[in-house]
Amino acid sequence: MNKDYAVIGLGRFGGSIVRELIELEMDVLAVDIDENRVNEYVDIATQAVIGDTTEETVLKDLGLGNFDNVIVAIGDNIQSSILTTLLLKDLGVKQVSVKAQNDYHARVLEKIGADYVIHPERDMGRRIAHKLASSSVLDYLELSDEHSIVEIMAQEKLADNSLLDLDIRAEYGVSVIAIKRGDDIIVSPDPTVNIKEDDILIVIGNDDDLTRFEKSLINN
Ligand code: ATP
């Protein structure tokens, strides 16, 4: 069996990662300390096993050191999450992605070598807030602490202007990297071609600049 991914902690977050990876035809080893949780995933994951991942022997017995990708989705028990992450990095797992419960937890995880720290509630809150604040914003994806990508509906406000006319980069310091037009995606769009009302602009930039750009679309 080619176990591509291991997911530790089968709450709502870990569980949904297992389901999506399986949907994407990946092999997934699902691990939880709680037998009931494991039973829920016996028919879903490639393999589901009971185990306390704060014990090094358990990780070794499960062969977790051979995985390239392990997701630690233990949220509430911060101590277990940290210990598990530390042990996985010690065992040589290349990419350890960990769900953080709060900013302190995140900082510790980064210090001990977690490769990708996820803040599901915070990030989803941000995405939803941006969508709610402006009818033009379709999605908001954080790239780093300071940079994001926003999907913006052109609507009347931007339609019938070219990127050159709008001069978005000079005005707001953000760049339109692609335009979704129906089923097509126009990468690096020609700045002289007019934008259409139904176009979706994929805009990348610093968060402050993106916020200024979003605000300019709200009230006018
Ligand atoms: P979610 O917010 O994703 O729904 P949850 O609140 O249900 O999660 P958490 O406490 O965040 O639960 O933990 C997620 C899962 O991690 C639980 O199913 C729990 O049994 C499991 N878990 C906790 N500690 C360990 C451990 N040491 N080893 C393996 N699994 C663990």
py3Dmol code that shows the C-alpha trace and the ligand (Angstrom):
import py3Dmol

protein = """\
ATOM      1  CA  MET A   1       0.000   0.000   0.000  1.00  0.00           C
ATOM      2  CA  ASN A   2       1.304   3.417  -0.917  1.00  0.00           C
ATOM      3  CA  LYS A   3       0.502   5.478   2.181  1.00  0.00           C
ATOM      4  CA  ASP A   4       0.902   9.008   0.929  1.00  0.00           C
ATOM      5  CA  TYR A   5      -0.582  10.874   3.867  1.00  0.00           C
ATOM      6  CA  ALA A   6      -1.162  10.314   7.553  1.00  0.00           C
ATOM      7  CA  VAL A   7      -3.721  12.330   9.494  1.00  0.00           C
ATOM      8  CA  ILE A   8      -3.486  12.339  13.284  1.00  0.00           C
ATOM      9  CA  GLY A   9      -6.631  13.443  15.129  1.00  0.00           C
ATOM     10  CA  LEU A  10     -10.005  12.678  13.595  1.00  0.00           C
ATOM     11  CA  GLY A  11     -12.153  15.572  14.842  1.00  0.00           C
ATOM     12  CA  ARG A  12     -14.103  17.664  12.326  1.00  0.00           C
ATOM     13  CA  PHE A  13     -10.950  19.239  10.896  1.00  0.00           C
ATOM     14  CA  GLY A  14      -8.786  16.106  10.631  1.00  0.00           C
ATOM     15  CA  GLY A  15     -11.789  14.094   9.477  1.00  0.00           C
ATOM     16  CA  SER A  16     -12.527  16.472   6.655  1.00  0.00           C
ATOM     17  CA  ILE A  17      -8.891  16.343   5.527  1.00  0.00           C
ATOM     18  CA  VAL A  18      -9.067  12.539   5.447  1.00  0.00           C
ATOM     19  CA  ARG A  19     -12.255  12.612   3.344  1.00  0.00           C
ATOM     20  CA  GLU A  20     -10.917  15.157   0.872  1.00  0.00           C
ATOM     21  CA  LEU A  21      -7.584  13.369   0.408  1.00  0.00           C
ATOM     22  CA  ILE A  22      -9.412  10.102  -0.215  1.00  0.00           C
ATOM     23  CA  GLU A  23     -11.659  11.952  -2.685  1.00  0.00           C
ATOM     24  CA  LEU A  24      -8.434  13.083  -4.401  1.00  0.00           C
ATOM     25  CA  GLU A  25      -7.441   9.395  -4.627  1.00  0.00           C
ATOM     26  CA  MET A  26      -4.592   9.650  -2.118  1.00  0.00           C
ATOM     27  CA  ASP A  27      -3.776   6.894   0.334  1.00  0.00           C
ATOM     28  CA  VAL A  28      -4.476   8.041   3.867  1.00  0.00           C
ATOM     29  CA  LEU A  29      -3.538   6.507   7.195  1.00  0.00           C
ATOM     30  CA  ALA A  30      -5.928   7.895   9.841  1.00  0.00           C
ATOM     31  CA  VAL A  31      -4.833   7.797  13.495  1.00  0.00           C
ATOM     32  CA  ASP A  32      -6.662   8.731  16.697  1.00  0.00           C
ATOM     33  CA  ILE A  33      -6.359   7.864  20.366  1.00  0.00           C
ATOM     34  CA  ASP A  34     -10.125   7.430  20.560  1.00  0.00           C
ATOM     35  CA  GLU A  35     -11.483   4.083  19.354  1.00  0.00           C
ATOM     36  CA  ASN A  36     -14.893   5.507  18.417  1.00  0.00           C
ATOM     37  CA  ARG A  37     -13.329   8.130  16.178  1.00  0.00           C
ATOM     38  CA  VAL A  38     -11.176   5.468  14.505  1.00  0.00           C
ATOM     39  CA  ASN A  39     -14.205   3.252  13.895  1.00  0.00           C
ATOM     40  CA  GLU A  40     -15.877   6.111  12.011  1.00  0.00           C
ATOM     41  CA  TYR A  41     -12.988   6.116   9.541  1.00  0.00           C
ATOM     42  CA  VAL A  42     -12.406   2.403   9.062  1.00  0.00           C
ATOM     43  CA  ASP A  43     -14.446   2.380   5.837  1.00  0.00           C
ATOM     44  CA  ILE A  44     -13.310   5.814   4.685  1.00  0.00           C
ATOM     45  CA  ALA A  45      -9.528   6.003   5.157  1.00  0.00           C
ATOM     46  CA  THR A  46      -7.138   3.582   3.462  1.00  0.00           C
ATOM     47  CA  GLN A  47      -6.262   2.425   6.965  1.00  0.00           C
ATOM     48  CA  ALA A  48      -7.492   3.636  10.353  1.00  0.00           C
ATOM     49  CA  VAL A  49      -5.687   2.798  13.577  1.00  0.00           C
ATOM     50  CA  ILE A  50      -5.902   3.594  17.281  1.00  0.00           C
ATOM     51  CA  GLY A  51      -2.780   5.140  18.767  1.00  0.00           C
ATOM     52  CA  ASP A  52      -1.444   7.754  21.134  1.00  0.00           C
ATOM     53  CA  THR A  53       0.940   9.723  18.952  1.00  0.00           C
ATOM     54  CA  THR A  54       2.700  11.302  21.916  1.00  0.00           C
ATOM     55  CA  GLU A  55       4.464   7.948  22.320  1.00  0.00           C
ATOM     56  CA  GLU A  56       7.494   7.528  20.123  1.00  0.00           C
ATOM     57  CA  THR A  57       7.089   3.749  19.964  1.00  0.00           C
ATOM     58  CA  VAL A  58       3.574   4.168  18.543  1.00  0.00           C
ATOM     59  CA  LEU A  59       4.856   6.471  15.807  1.00  0.00           C
ATOM     60  CA  LYS A  60       7.659   4.045  15.003  1.00  0.00           C
ATOM     61  CA  ASP A  61       5.338   1.009  14.955  1.00  0.00           C
ATOM     62  CA  LEU A  62       3.060   2.835  12.534  1.00  0.00           C
ATOM     63  CA  GLY A  63       6.044   3.643  10.323  1.00  0.00           C
ATOM     64  CA  LEU A  64       5.196   7.317  10.438  1.00  0.00           C
ATOM     65  CA  GLY A  65       8.830   8.277   9.860  1.00  0.00           C
ATOM     66  CA  ASN A  66       8.484   6.992   6.281  1.00  0.00           C
ATOM     67  CA  PHE A  67       5.659   9.362   5.409  1.00  0.00           C
ATOM     68  CA  ASP A  68       6.404  12.514   3.442  1.00  0.00           C
ATOM     69  CA  ASN A  69       3.240  14.228   4.647  1.00  0.00           C
ATOM     70  CA  VAL A  70       1.693  14.085   8.085  1.00  0.00           C
ATOM     71  CA  ILE A  71      -1.149  16.315   9.260  1.00  0.00           C
ATOM     72  CA  VAL A  72      -1.477  16.832  13.023  1.00  0.00           C
ATOM     73  CA  ALA A  73      -5.087  17.766  13.668  1.00  0.00           C
ATOM     74  CA  ILE A  74      -5.053  17.520  17.460  1.00  0.00           C
ATOM     75  CA  GLY A  75      -6.447  20.869  18.486  1.00  0.00           C
ATOM     76  CA  ASP A  76      -7.582  21.064  22.073  1.00  0.00           C
ATOM     77  CA  ASN A  77      -4.736  19.192  23.666  1.00  0.00           C
ATOM     78  CA  ILE A  78      -1.926  21.610  22.834  1.00  0.00           C
ATOM     79  CA  GLN A  79       0.674  19.599  24.716  1.00  0.00           C
ATOM     80  CA  SER A  80      -0.094  16.453  22.686  1.00  0.00           C
ATOM     81  CA  SER A  81      -0.055  18.428  19.472  1.00  0.00           C
ATOM     82  CA  ILE A  82       3.384  19.879  20.246  1.00  0.00           C
ATOM     83  CA  LEU A  83       4.875  16.589  21.408  1.00  0.00           C
ATOM     84  CA  THR A  84       3.529  14.734  18.367  1.00  0.00           C
ATOM     85  CA  THR A  85       4.959  17.381  16.023  1.00  0.00           C
ATOM     86  CA  LEU A  86       8.346  17.253  17.718  1.00  0.00           C
ATOM     87  CA  LEU A  87       8.510  13.456  17.480  1.00  0.00           C
ATOM     88  CA  LEU A  88       7.446  13.456  13.826  1.00  0.00           C
ATOM     89  CA  LYS A  89      10.163  15.949  12.899  1.00  0.00           C
ATOM     90  CA  ASP A  90      12.690  13.876  14.872  1.00  0.00           C
ATOM     91  CA  LEU A  91      11.649  10.816  12.884  1.00  0.00           C
ATOM     92  CA  GLY A  92      12.404  12.703   9.682  1.00  0.00           C
ATOM     93  CA  VAL A  93       8.927  13.411   8.293  1.00  0.00           C
ATOM     94  CA  LYS A  94       9.469  15.985   5.529  1.00  0.00           C
ATOM     95  CA  GLN A  95       6.236  17.945   5.678  1.00  0.00           C
ATOM     96  CA  VAL A  96       4.450  18.173   9.020  1.00  0.00           C
ATOM     97  CA  SER A  97       1.314  20.330   8.842  1.00  0.00           C
ATOM     98  CA  VAL A  98      -0.247  21.211  12.170  1.00  0.00           C
ATOM     99  CA  LYS A  99      -3.534  22.767  13.250  1.00  0.00           C
ATOM    100  CA  ALA A 100      -2.895  25.572  15.748  1.00  0.00           C
ATOM    101  CA  GLN A 101      -5.397  26.408  18.440  1.00  0.00           C
ATOM    102  CA  ASN A 102      -4.140  29.946  19.048  1.00  0.00           C
ATOM    103  CA  ASP A 103      -1.207  32.259  18.293  1.00  0.00           C
ATOM    104  CA  TYR A 104       0.972  30.987  21.170  1.00  0.00           C
ATOM    105  CA  HIS A 105       0.473  27.428  20.010  1.00  0.00           C
ATOM    106  CA  ALA A 106       1.385  28.514  16.468  1.00  0.00           C
ATOM    107  CA  ARG A 107       4.577  30.205  17.618  1.00  0.00           C
ATOM    108  CA  VAL A 108       5.733  27.132  19.498  1.00  0.00           C
ATOM    109  CA  LEU A 109       4.938  24.926  16.515  1.00  0.00           C
ATOM    110  CA  GLU A 110       6.994  27.134  14.222  1.00  0.00           C
ATOM    111  CA  LYS A 111       9.915  27.081  16.678  1.00  0.00           C
ATOM    112  CA  ILE A 112       9.987  23.290  16.878  1.00  0.00           C
ATOM    113  CA  GLY A 113      10.042  22.888  13.118  1.00  0.00           C
ATOM    114  CA  ALA A 114       6.430  22.465  11.972  1.00  0.00           C
ATOM    115  CA  ASP A 115       6.490  23.044   8.221  1.00  0.00           C
ATOM    116  CA  TYR A 116       2.984  24.403   7.824  1.00  0.00           C
ATOM    117  CA  VAL A 117       0.897  25.838  10.646  1.00  0.00           C
ATOM    118  CA  ILE A 118      -2.812  26.043   9.957  1.00  0.00           C
ATOM    119  CA  HIS A 119      -5.290  28.329  11.725  1.00  0.00           C
ATOM    120  CA  PRO A 120      -8.606  27.072  10.345  1.00  0.00           C
ATOM    121  CA  GLU A 121     -10.986  29.166  12.463  1.00  0.00           C
ATOM    122  CA  ARG A 122      -8.978  32.390  12.123  1.00  0.00           C
ATOM    123  CA  ASP A 123      -8.446  31.973   8.381  1.00  0.00           C
ATOM    124  CA  MET A 124     -12.040  31.051   7.693  1.00  0.00           C
ATOM    125  CA  GLY A 125     -13.195  34.017   9.783  1.00  0.00           C
ATOM    126  CA  ARG A 126     -11.044  36.333   7.674  1.00  0.00           C
ATOM    127  CA  ARG A 127     -12.248  34.865   4.398  1.00  0.00           C
ATOM    128  CA  ILE A 128     -15.883  35.159   5.405  1.00  0.00           C
ATOM    129  CA  ALA A 129     -15.431  38.740   6.694  1.00  0.00           C
ATOM    130  CA  HIS A 130     -13.932  39.855   3.372  1.00  0.00           C
ATOM    131  CA  LYS A 131     -16.738  38.175   1.437  1.00  0.00           C
ATOM    132  CA  LEU A 132     -19.408  39.726   3.637  1.00  0.00           C
ATOM    133  CA  ALA A 133     -17.900  43.211   3.571  1.00  0.00           C
ATOM    134  CA  SER A 134     -17.988  43.525  -0.184  1.00  0.00           C
ATOM    135  CA  SER A 135     -20.288  41.893  -2.716  1.00  0.00           C
ATOM    136  CA  SER A 136     -17.385  42.079  -5.199  1.00  0.00           C
ATOM    137  CA  VAL A 137     -15.093  39.829  -3.158  1.00  0.00           C
ATOM    138  CA  LEU A 138     -15.666  36.174  -3.988  1.00  0.00           C
ATOM    139  CA  ASP A 139     -12.772  34.657  -2.117  1.00  0.00           C
ATOM    140  CA  TYR A 140      -9.774  35.602  -0.035  1.00  0.00           C
ATOM    141  CA  LEU A 141      -6.736  33.392   0.401  1.00  0.00           C
ATOM    142  CA  GLU A 142      -3.928  34.150   2.770  1.00  0.00           C
ATOM    143  CA  LEU A 143      -0.446  33.515   1.301  1.00  0.00           C
ATOM    144  CA  SER A 144       1.602  34.682   4.283  1.00  0.00           C
ATOM    145  CA  ASP A 145       1.159  36.946   7.292  1.00  0.00           C
ATOM    146  CA  GLU A 146       1.248  39.960   4.987  1.00  0.00           C
ATOM    147  CA  HIS A 147       0.166  38.835   1.535  1.00  0.00           C
ATOM    148  CA  SER A 148      -3.037  37.433   0.112  1.00  0.00           C
ATOM    149  CA  ILE A 149      -4.857  36.640  -3.096  1.00  0.00           C
ATOM    150  CA  VAL A 150      -8.372  37.989  -3.587  1.00  0.00           C
ATOM    151  CA  GLU A 151     -10.927  37.024  -6.200  1.00  0.00           C
ATOM    152  CA  ILE A 152     -12.895  40.082  -7.192  1.00  0.00           C
ATOM    153  CA  MET A 153     -15.962  40.268  -9.409  1.00  0.00           C
ATOM    154  CA  ALA A 154     -15.404  43.046 -11.947  1.00  0.00           C
ATOM    155  CA  GLN A 155     -19.048  44.209 -11.925  1.00  0.00           C
ATOM    156  CA  GLU A 156     -20.004  47.584 -13.431  1.00  0.00           C
ATOM    157  CA  LYS A 157     -17.374  49.410 -11.404  1.00  0.00           C
ATOM    158  CA  LEU A 158     -14.428  47.899 -13.301  1.00  0.00           C
ATOM    159  CA  ALA A 159     -16.099  46.774 -16.550  1.00  0.00           C
ATOM    160  CA  ASP A 160     -15.266  48.426 -19.875  1.00  0.00           C
ATOM    161  CA  ASN A 161     -11.911  49.628 -18.589  1.00  0.00           C
ATOM    162  CA  SER A 162      -8.562  48.048 -19.346  1.00  0.00           C
ATOM    163  CA  LEU A 163      -6.054  47.289 -16.585  1.00  0.00           C
ATOM    164  CA  LEU A 164      -4.018  50.097 -18.074  1.00  0.00           C
ATOM    165  CA  ASP A 165      -6.946  52.539 -17.676  1.00  0.00           C
ATOM    166  CA  LEU A 166      -7.568  51.457 -14.109  1.00  0.00           C
ATOM    167  CA  ASP A 167      -3.878  51.599 -13.236  1.00  0.00           C
ATOM    168  CA  ILE A 168      -4.547  49.360 -10.233  1.00  0.00           C
ATOM    169  CA  ARG A 169      -0.885  48.591  -9.632  1.00  0.00           C
ATOM    170  CA  ALA A 170       0.173  52.238  -9.409  1.00  0.00           C
ATOM    171  CA  GLU A 171      -2.951  53.277  -7.495  1.00  0.00           C
ATOM    172  CA  TYR A 172      -3.087  50.449  -4.945  1.00  0.00           C
ATOM    173  CA  GLY A 173       0.175  48.493  -5.318  1.00  0.00           C
ATOM    174  CA  VAL A 174      -1.669  45.243  -6.119  1.00  0.00           C
ATOM    175  CA  SER A 175      -1.391  43.127  -9.281  1.00  0.00           C
ATOM    176  CA  VAL A 176      -4.021  41.359 -11.347  1.00  0.00           C
ATOM    177  CA  ILE A 177      -2.331  38.031 -12.076  1.00  0.00           C
ATOM    178  CA  ALA A 178      -5.193  36.360 -13.919  1.00  0.00           C
ATOM    179  CA  ILE A 179      -8.762  36.863 -15.082  1.00  0.00           C
ATOM    180  CA  LYS A 180     -11.418  34.165 -14.941  1.00  0.00           C
ATOM    181  CA  ARG A 181     -13.783  34.589 -17.880  1.00  0.00           C
ATOM    182  CA  GLY A 182     -16.410  31.860 -17.987  1.00  0.00           C
ATOM    183  CA  ASP A 183     -14.503  28.580 -18.083  1.00  0.00           C
ATOM    184  CA  ASP A 184     -11.303  30.252 -19.264  1.00  0.00           C
ATOM    185  CA  ILE A 185      -8.481  31.527 -17.119  1.00  0.00           C
ATOM    186  CA  ILE A 186      -6.416  34.256 -18.745  1.00  0.00           C
ATOM    187  CA  VAL A 187      -3.013  34.224 -17.078  1.00  0.00           C
ATOM    188  CA  SER A 188      -1.020  37.488 -17.126  1.00  0.00           C
ATOM    189  CA  PRO A 189      -3.862  39.340 -18.875  1.00  0.00           C
ATOM    190  CA  ASP A 190      -3.116  41.844 -21.615  1.00  0.00           C
ATOM    191  CA  PRO A 191      -3.311  45.222 -19.839  1.00  0.00           C
ATOM    192  CA  THR A 192      -4.777  46.933 -22.891  1.00  0.00           C
ATOM    193  CA  VAL A 193      -7.824  44.647 -23.231  1.00  0.00           C
ATOM    194  CA  ASN A 194     -11.103  45.764 -21.662  1.00  0.00           C
ATOM    195  CA  ILE A 195     -12.457  43.958 -18.608  1.00  0.00           C
ATOM    196  CA  LYS A 196     -15.994  42.538 -18.847  1.00  0.00           C
ATOM    197  CA  GLU A 197     -18.693  42.848 -16.177  1.00  0.00           C
ATOM    198  CA  ASP A 198     -18.735  39.090 -15.414  1.00  0.00           C
ATOM    199  CA  ASP A 199     -14.950  38.776 -15.268  1.00  0.00           C
ATOM    200  CA  ILE A 200     -13.368  37.638 -12.024  1.00  0.00           C
ATOM    201  CA  LEU A 201     -10.037  39.298 -11.275  1.00  0.00           C
ATOM    202  CA  ILE A 202      -7.434  37.342  -9.332  1.00  0.00           C
ATOM    203  CA  VAL A 203      -5.511  39.997  -7.441  1.00  0.00           C
ATOM    204  CA  ILE A 204      -2.355  39.504  -5.399  1.00  0.00           C
ATOM    205  CA  GLY A 205      -0.789  41.961  -2.983  1.00  0.00           C
ATOM    206  CA  ASN A 206       0.076  43.137   0.469  1.00  0.00           C
ATOM    207  CA  ASP A 207      -2.928  42.891   2.848  1.00  0.00           C
ATOM    208  CA  ASP A 208      -3.052  46.654   3.507  1.00  0.00           C
ATOM    209  CA  ASP A 209      -3.012  47.421  -0.205  1.00  0.00           C
ATOM    210  CA  LEU A 210      -5.644  44.795  -0.934  1.00  0.00           C
ATOM    211  CA  THR A 211      -7.862  46.241   1.792  1.00  0.00           C
ATOM    212  CA  ARG A 212      -7.567  49.730   0.260  1.00  0.00           C
ATOM    213  CA  PHE A 213      -8.477  48.266  -3.126  1.00  0.00           C
ATOM    214  CA  GLU A 214     -11.445  46.338  -1.673  1.00  0.00           C
ATOM    215  CA  LYS A 215     -12.674  49.471   0.111  1.00  0.00           C
ATOM    216  CA  SER A 216     -12.567  51.425  -3.140  1.00  0.00           C
ATOM    217  CA  LEU A 217     -15.014  48.877  -4.562  1.00  0.00           C
ATOM    218  CA  ILE A 218     -17.446  48.943  -1.639  1.00  0.00           C
ATOM    219  CA  ASN A 219     -18.800  52.458  -1.477  1.00  0.00           C
ATOM    220  CA  ASN A 220     -18.724  53.601  -5.041  1.00  0.00           C
TER     221      ASN A 220
END
"""
ligand_1 = """\
31
ATP
P -12.240 19.574 15.758
O -12.190 20.996 16.236
O -11.396 19.335 14.532
O -13.607 19.035 15.609
P -12.207 18.190 18.274
O -12.542 19.397 19.076
O -13.267 17.164 18.029
O -11.552 18.659 16.873
P -9.601 17.909 19.346
O -9.463 17.942 20.819
O -9.220 19.090 18.577
O -11.045 17.423 18.967
O -8.770 16.648 18.870
C -8.953 16.090 17.621
C -8.752 14.612 17.719
O -7.434 14.337 18.155
C -9.711 13.908 18.705
O -10.448 12.945 17.995
C -8.778 13.280 19.727
O -9.210 12.005 20.154
C -7.462 13.164 18.945
N -6.306 13.110 19.836
C -6.077 13.872 20.942
N -4.902 13.523 21.517
C -4.357 12.545 20.750
C -3.162 11.783 20.805
N -2.273 11.959 21.778
N -2.940 10.835 19.849
C -3.826 10.649 18.848
N -4.978 11.332 18.730
C -5.257 12.263 19.669
"""
view = py3Dmol.view(width=600, height=400)
view.addModel(protein, "pdb")
view.setStyle({"model": 0}, {"cartoon": {"style": "trace"}})
view.addModel(ligand_1, "xyz")
view.setStyle({"model": 1}, {"stick": {}})
view.zoomTo()
view.show()
